[in-house]
Amino acid sequence: MIEFKNLHKRFGKLVVLDGLDLEIHKGGIFAILGPNGSGKTTLIKCLLGMVIPNKGDIFFEKKSVLRKWAYRNNLNYLPQIANFPPNLTVLELINMVKNLRPKESNEQELIELFGLKSFLDKKLGNLSGGTKQKVNVVLAFMFDSDLIVLDEPTNGLDPIALIHLKEIIQKEKEKGKTILITTHIMSFVDEVADEIVFLLDGKIYFKGTVDAIKKQTNNDNLEHAIANLIAKQYA
Amino acid sequence: MLKILKYSFYDLMRSRWSYVYFLFYLLLGFVLLFLNNDVDKAVITLMNIIIVLTPLIGTIFGVMYYYNSKEFTELLLAQPINRSKIFMGQYLGISISLTLSLVLGLGIPFVLYGLFKSAAIFNFSLLLVVGAFLNFIFVALSYNIALSTENKIKGFGYAILMWLFLAVIYDGIFIISLVVFNSYPLDKFSLVATMFNPIDLSRILILLKLDISALLGYTGAVFRKFFGTNFGMLISMGVLVLWVVLPVLRMNFKLRKKDF
């Protein structure tokens, strides 16, 4: 479904992606992991067309995405930081995003699930960080798209919202969606992810199931298994 | 693009600063008219204020809006829309809401004063047109600076320096060069030098329409000969349009290679 081919990206002298090759098949939850600055966000942003790679190509549903924009109608994105125009209300924001995409949406269900009904008329500037993140989640999940990209989805969510988020992710997976997640919270990965893609030095260092990574590192605990991989970089 | 424009515009029109800006002009208009009782003089005073203030406010609003909406812009960039449409929408949203504050803020007191019956209506409209141009020019310039500068503080600094240069320093250099080279014919030079600064161009354009160019001496006469005619008016308006179009083109060019 997604294919990264020989992807290179430099920011000045800093090489972030160094000939990365990766193929992700349709269906399932993929966790993209790696130490800070390993290029997780850059990889995702390349896919979304926000960062333009120096070299290489990216294919989404067999078509190259570079310098295109229409393909984004079939993917949803949850950005890391939820920051919205402060003087718009929640409802106006949701309508705006709906307006931009010629697509069915099921925001009502999500608004109810996250208890946002009483916030609909409030200005976004007056909301707390957690509530903004809930709005962010609603915006990311309200469209029916084949690919869902989540950048640190657990940021600032309370335990109930977190449970709901996990439920939604599972539900989307059952519908056959492909979900990419980056996060630093390993228990979350352990719980939801089917496969792990581990980035190191701008390349794919490991790709496989959660069990495979535990086996390879001889570690039962995912957090320690990942720490083990990262420690090799420091050595 | 229109959808983005609509929401940027809504967002800005409800911002406290738009109201402050609007109320400032409203107050200014009332004070100048009803204390001065002379529309022509009021227009000159207004010109002196508009010519410095609109560029400053346009610059500040432009950079602030860009950096404050950075994360939201990222969300928009992940939607199925063309990049340049997002930024053009935001740019027009800022420029139009600032222009509206200016036109309504000054327009209301002038209409109440009975502007339509006065002969100053043309001068006054020219003032508003020039003010609108300055808004569009300086928002575009500041957006260019913000797009090229990752660091918020630096971007803000460069933008203010740009304003300071065009509003103050440029004139200083201009005057010094006139004094230093005063034994040479300078009319052509000063005419061209004026074109390279939108603030100067706007000032001269209004001054010469106000029939006080006799104060400007010989150079004033040359200027008057140029700007006073329809041809000169057309050229200077054309240059103002260029001052909008060129930064906007650069913005679009920059956007094609920019990483977010």
Interface residues (C-beta under 8 A of the other chain):
Chain A: F11 K45 L48 G49 M50 V51 I52 W69 A70 Y71 R72 N73 L75 Y77 P79 I81 A82 N83 F84 P85 P86 N87 L88 E92 M96 V97 N99 L100 R101 L139 V149
Chain B: K3 Y7 S8 Y10 D11 L12 R14 S15 S69 K70 E71 F72 E74 L75 L76 L77 A78 Q79 P80 I81 N82 R83 K257 K258 D259 F260
